[in-house]
Amino acid sequence: MNDTSILLNYLRAITASGSISAAARQLYISQPYLSRYIHEKEAELGITLLNRKTHPISLTDGGAKYLQGIKNLDNQYKSLVSEVNEMTYNQKANIRIGINQSISSQLLPKLIAHYTTEFPGRKVFVKEGPSSQMEDQLLNHQIDVHVRMLPIFPNEIMYQELCDSPVYLIINRSCPLYRRANDQVITADFPLKEIGGSDMIFLHSGSGFMRLIELFLANNKLPLNQKYEVKYLETAANMAYEGLGCTFVPGMFLHETFNPNKCNVLKIPTDKIPLKLVVSYLKDSALNEVVQEFVKVATNTAIFTG
């Protein structure tokens, strides 16, 4: 990431969160570092970017104009890189795979291993990101296929189902259903209202899995307390197994053994949260040989889902 992109991200975070300290937490950097970085850039540019006397903090007129300018430059740079990549990309010999970042650690190694074994001459490019970002890249022809979860809304996108996956809820002491001695997965029906008010570990917005969970919570009118927000499902699952909060996970993140002194595991009925994993692609690329090859391999790959 170049220096201009870093400054752009920092200013966006500060204006979105309303304070330097909140932005630093969001960016996973220290508040003194972020404050010093902005001061140094202001000195370098000779303008004041932030009005620190307002609450929430805001951009000065000069800061707003500068931010808009570097946004435009950043967009032009990304467009240029995309155009150059398209010029050098061989659609008949290579494939660009996008995958939801929350599930990539569990699915990608197996999919890539099977594909490269079947087609050793292919060069594979991988992109990981939130489902919404990967979907945009598919629509903009920046990736060829997208491994993701349903639902899919754009009519330009087709998909093949890979598998259904059960969803589990890892709970800690904040949930009334927690039982200290229980080291077995609870598969019996339980009253959903009992999980209301639990301390939750959620994923960042943009996650396909999080959208599915949000729909489930809204439909069942379950108010939950968000304690942590993380980027990856694997992180959320490992935190929950340590008893730091409760979280929903697909079956691929289920541990066969867990410490009942820290957590319990509940299996959510499949009719409550129907989770389908799919490989999606654009309708106009359905006849592309490389896309067909990957879809065939993906649909024939046994994916462990719990």
C-alpha positions as CSV (number, residue, x, y, z in Angstrom):
1,M,0.0,0.0,0.0
2,N,1.5,3.4,-1.0
3,D,1.7,6.4,1.3
4,T,-1.2,8.2,-0.3
5,S,-3.5,5.1,0.2
6,I,-2.4,4.9,3.8
7,L,-3.3,8.5,4.5
8,L,-6.6,8.0,2.6
9,N,-7.5,5.0,4.8
10,Y,-6.6,6.9,8.0
11,L,-8.6,10.0,7.1
12,R,-11.6,7.8,6.2
13,A,-11.4,6.0,9.5
14,I,-11.1,9.2,11.5
15,T,-14.1,10.9,9.8
16,A,-16.2,7.8,10.0
17,S,-15.5,7.1,13.7
18,G,-15.5,10.7,14.8
19,S,-12.3,10.6,16.8
20,I,-8.6,9.7,16.4
21,S,-8.7,7.2,19.3
22,A,-11.8,5.4,17.9
23,A,-10.1,5.3,14.4
24,A,-6.9,3.9,15.9
25,R,-8.9,1.0,17.5
26,Q,-10.6,0.4,14.2
27,L,-7.3,0.4,12.3
28,Y,-5.5,-1.7,15.0
29,I,-2.8,0.9,15.6
30,S,-2.0,3.0,18.6
31,Q,-3.6,6.4,19.1
32,P,-0.3,8.2,19.5
33,Y,1.0,6.7,16.3
34,L,-2.0,7.8,14.3
35,S,-2.0,11.3,15.8
36,R,1.7,11.7,15.0
37,Y,1.2,10.4,11.5
38,I,-1.5,13.0,10.7
39,H,0.5,15.8,12.3
40,E,3.5,14.9,10.1
41,K,1.4,14.8,7.0
42,E,-0.1,18.2,7.8
43,A,3.4,19.6,8.2
44,E,4.5,18.0,5.0
45,L,1.5,19.3,3.0
46,G,1.5,22.7,4.7
47,I,-2.3,22.5,5.5
48,T,-4.4,21.5,8.5
49,L,-6.4,18.4,7.6
50,L,-8.5,18.0,10.7
51,N,-10.5,20.3,12.9
52,R,-9.7,18.9,16.3
53,K,-12.0,21.3,18.1
54,T,-15.2,19.9,16.8
55,H,-17.0,16.9,18.3
56,P,-17.1,14.6,16.5
57,I,-13.8,15.5,14.8
58,S,-14.2,16.8,11.2
59,L,-12.2,17.7,8.2
60,T,-11.2,21.3,7.5
61,D,-12.2,22.8,4.1
62,G,-8.6,22.2,2.9
63,G,-8.7,18.6,4.4
64,A,-12.0,17.8,2.6
65,K,-10.6,19.1,-0.7
66,Y,-7.4,17.1,-0.2
67,L,-9.3,13.9,0.8
68,Q,-11.5,14.2,-2.4
69,G,-8.4,14.7,-4.5
70,I,-6.6,11.6,-3.2
71,K,-9.8,9.6,-3.5
72,N,-9.9,10.4,-7.2
73,L,-6.2,9.6,-7.5
74,D,-6.7,6.3,-5.7
75,N,-9.6,5.4,-7.9
76,Q,-7.6,6.3,-11.1
77,Y,-4.6,4.2,-9.9
78,K,-6.8,1.2,-9.2
79,S,-8.5,1.5,-12.6
80,L,-5.1,1.7,-14.3
81,V,-3.9,-1.4,-12.4
82,S,-7.0,-3.2,-13.4
83,E,-6.7,-2.3,-17.1
84,V,-3.0,-3.4,-17.2
85,N,-3.9,-6.7,-15.5
86,E,-6.6,-7.3,-18.0
87,M,-4.1,-6.6,-20.9
88,T,-1.7,-9.2,-19.5
89,Y,-4.2,-11.8,-18.2
90,N,-4.6,-14.9,-20.2
91,Q,-8.1,-16.1,-19.8
92,K,-7.4,-19.5,-21.5
93,A,-4.5,-20.4,-19.2
94,N,-5.2,-18.7,-15.8
95,I,-8.0,-18.4,-13.3
96,R,-8.8,-15.7,-10.8
97,I,-10.6,-17.1,-7.7
98,G,-12.3,-14.9,-5.2
99,I,-13.4,-16.3,-1.9
100,N,-15.1,-14.9,1.2
101,Q,-12.3,-14.1,3.7
102,S,-14.3,-15.6,6.6
103,I,-14.2,-19.1,5.1
104,S,-11.1,-19.1,3.0
105,S,-8.8,-20.7,5.6
106,Q,-11.0,-23.8,5.7
107,L,-12.0,-24.1,2.0
108,L,-9.3,-22.6,-0.1
109,P,-6.4,-25.1,0.5
110,K,-8.5,-28.1,-0.4
111,L,-10.1,-26.5,-3.5
112,I,-6.7,-25.2,-4.8
113,A,-5.0,-28.6,-4.2
114,H,-7.7,-30.5,-6.1
115,Y,-7.8,-27.9,-9.0
116,T,-4.0,-27.8,-9.5
117,T,-3.8,-31.6,-9.3
118,E,-6.4,-31.9,-12.1
119,F,-5.0,-29.0,-14.1
120,P,-1.3,-28.5,-13.3
121,G,-0.7,-26.1,-16.2
122,R,-3.1,-23.5,-14.9
123,K,-1.9,-20.4,-13.0
124,V,-4.1,-19.5,-10.1
125,F,-4.7,-16.0,-8.7
126,V,-6.5,-15.8,-5.4
127,K,-8.3,-12.8,-3.9
128,E,-9.8,-12.8,-0.4
129,G,-12.2,-10.2,1.0
130,P,-15.7,-9.6,2.3
131,S,-18.5,-11.1,0.3
132,S,-19.8,-7.8,-0.9
133,Q,-16.3,-6.8,-2.2
134,M,-15.8,-10.1,-4.0
135,E,-19.2,-9.8,-5.6
136,D,-18.3,-6.4,-7.0
137,Q,-15.1,-7.7,-8.4
138,L,-16.9,-10.6,-10.1
139,L,-19.4,-8.1,-11.6
140,N,-16.5,-5.9,-12.8
141,H,-14.6,-8.9,-14.4
142,Q,-11.8,-8.7,-11.9
143,I,-12.2,-12.3,-10.8
144,D,-13.6,-15.3,-12.7
145,V,-15.3,-17.2,-9.9
146,H,-16.4,-16.5,-6.4
147,V,-16.6,-19.1,-3.7
148,R,-19.3,-17.8,-1.2
149,M,-22.5,-18.4,0.6
150,L,-26.1,-17.7,-0.6
151,P,-28.1,-15.5,-1.0
152,I,-27.0,-13.9,-4.3
153,F,-29.1,-11.0,-5.6
154,P,-27.6,-9.7,-8.9
155,N,-29.3,-11.4,-11.9
156,E,-26.0,-11.4,-13.9
157,I,-24.6,-14.0,-11.5
158,M,-25.1,-17.8,-11.8
159,Y,-23.9,-20.4,-9.3
160,Q,-23.5,-24.1,-8.6
161,E,-24.1,-25.5,-5.1
162,L,-21.1,-27.0,-3.4
163,C,-22.8,-28.2,-0.2
164,D,-25.2,-27.5,2.7
165,S,-23.6,-26.7,6.1
166,P,-25.1,-26.8,9.5
167,V,-24.6,-23.8,11.7
168,Y,-23.5,-24.0,15.4
169,L,-23.6,-21.6,18.2
170,I,-20.7,-21.6,20.6
171,I,-21.8,-20.1,23.9
172,N,-20.1,-19.0,27.1
173,R,-21.4,-18.2,30.6
174,S,-23.2,-15.1,29.4
175,C,-25.8,-17.4,27.8
176,P,-28.6,-18.9,30.0
177,L,-28.2,-22.2,28.1
178,Y,-24.6,-22.7,29.2
179,R,-24.0,-25.8,31.4
180,R,-20.5,-26.2,32.8
181,A,-20.3,-30.0,32.7
182,N,-21.6,-30.4,29.1
183,D,-18.8,-31.5,26.7
184,Q,-21.2,-32.8,24.0
185,V,-22.8,-30.8,21.1
186,I,-26.4,-30.0,22.1
187,T,-28.6,-31.2,19.2
188,A,-32.0,-31.1,20.9
189,D,-34.3,-28.2,20.2
190,F,-33.9,-25.3,22.6
191,P,-35.9,-22.1,23.0
192,L,-34.3,-19.4,20.8
193,K,-35.3,-16.6,23.2
194,E,-32.8,-18.1,25.7
195,I,-29.8,-16.8,23.7
196,G,-31.2,-13.2,23.8
197,G,-28.9,-10.8,25.7
198,S,-25.8,-13.0,25.3
199,D,-22.3,-11.5,24.8
200,M,-21.6,-12.0,21.1
201,I,-18.5,-12.1,18.9
202,F,-19.6,-10.8,15.4
203,L,-17.9,-10.4,12.1
204,H,-17.4,-7.1,10.3
205,S,-20.2,-5.9,8.1
206,G,-19.9,-7.1,4.5
207,S,-19.5,-10.7,5.5
208,G,-21.9,-13.1,3.7
209,F,-22.2,-15.3,6.8
210,M,-22.9,-12.2,9.0
211,R,-25.7,-11.1,6.7
212,L,-27.3,-14.6,7.1
213,I,-27.0,-14.4,10.9
214,E,-28.4,-10.8,11.0
215,L,-31.4,-12.0,9.0
216,F,-31.9,-14.9,11.5
217,L,-31.6,-12.5,14.5
218,A,-34.0,-10.0,13.0
219,N,-36.6,-12.7,12.1
220,N,-36.5,-14.1,15.6
221,K,-36.3,-10.7,17.3
222,L,-33.3,-11.6,19.3
223,P,-31.5,-8.7,21.0
224,L,-27.8,-9.6,21.5
225,N,-24.9,-7.7,23.1
226,Q,-22.0,-7.3,20.7
227,K,-18.8,-7.6,22.8
228,Y,-16.3,-8.1,20.0
229,E,-16.2,-7.6,16.2
230,V,-13.5,-9.5,14.2
231,K,-12.7,-10.0,10.5
232,Y,-12.4,-13.8,10.3
233,L,-14.7,-16.6,11.3
234,E,-11.7,-18.7,12.5
235,T,-10.8,-15.8,14.9
236,A,-14.4,-15.6,16.2
237,A,-14.6,-19.4,16.7
238,N,-11.2,-19.6,18.6
239,M,-12.2,-16.7,20.8
240,A,-15.5,-18.4,21.6
241,Y,-13.8,-21.7,22.4
242,E,-11.8,-19.8,24.9
243,G,-15.0,-18.6,26.6
244,L,-14.6,-14.9,25.5
245,G,-18.1,-14.7,24.1
246,C,-20.7,-16.4,22.0
247,T,-20.6,-16.8,18.2
248,F,-22.3,-18.5,15.3
249,V,-20.0,-20.7,13.1
250,P,-20.5,-23.0,10.0
251,G,-19.8,-26.7,10.6
252,M,-16.3,-26.5,9.1
253,F,-15.2,-24.5,12.2
254,L,-16.6,-27.1,14.7
255,H,-14.0,-28.6,17.0
256,E,-14.5,-32.3,17.9
257,T,-13.5,-31.6,21.5
258,F,-13.8,-28.4,23.6
259,N,-13.5,-27.3,27.2
260,P,-16.9,-27.3,28.8
261,N,-15.6,-25.1,31.6
262,K,-15.2,-22.4,28.9
263,C,-18.0,-23.0,26.4
264,N,-20.8,-25.2,25.2
265,V,-21.8,-25.9,21.5
266,L,-25.4,-25.9,20.2
267,K,-26.5,-27.1,16.8
268,I,-28.9,-24.7,15.1
269,P,-31.8,-26.5,13.3
270,T,-31.1,-26.3,9.5
271,D,-34.5,-24.8,8.9
272,K,-33.6,-21.9,11.1
273,I,-30.3,-21.0,9.4
274,P,-30.1,-22.7,6.0
275,L,-26.4,-22.2,4.9
276,K,-25.4,-23.1,1.4
277,L,-21.9,-22.8,0.0
278,V,-21.7,-22.2,-3.8
279,V,-19.3,-21.3,-6.5
280,S,-20.6,-18.3,-8.5
281,Y,-19.7,-16.9,-11.9
282,L,-21.1,-14.4,-14.5
283,K,-23.6,-15.6,-17.0
284,D,-21.5,-14.3,-19.9
285,S,-18.6,-16.5,-18.7
286,A,-20.6,-19.7,-18.3
287,L,-19.1,-21.1,-21.5
288,N,-15.5,-20.1,-20.5
289,E,-13.5,-23.4,-20.5
290,V,-11.4,-22.4,-17.5
291,V,-14.5,-21.4,-15.4
292,Q,-16.1,-24.7,-16.4
293,E,-13.0,-26.6,-15.3
294,F,-13.0,-25.0,-11.9
295,V,-16.7,-25.3,-11.3
296,K,-16.5,-29.0,-12.1
297,V,-13.6,-29.6,-9.7
298,A,-15.2,-27.5,-7.0
299,T,-18.5,-29.4,-7.1
300,N,-16.7,-32.7,-7.0
301,T,-14.5,-31.7,-4.0
302,A,-15.7,-33.2,-0.7
303,I,-15.9,-30.2,1.6
304,F,-16.1,-31.0,5.3
305,T,-18.9,-29.0,6.8
306,G,-19.6,-30.6,10.2
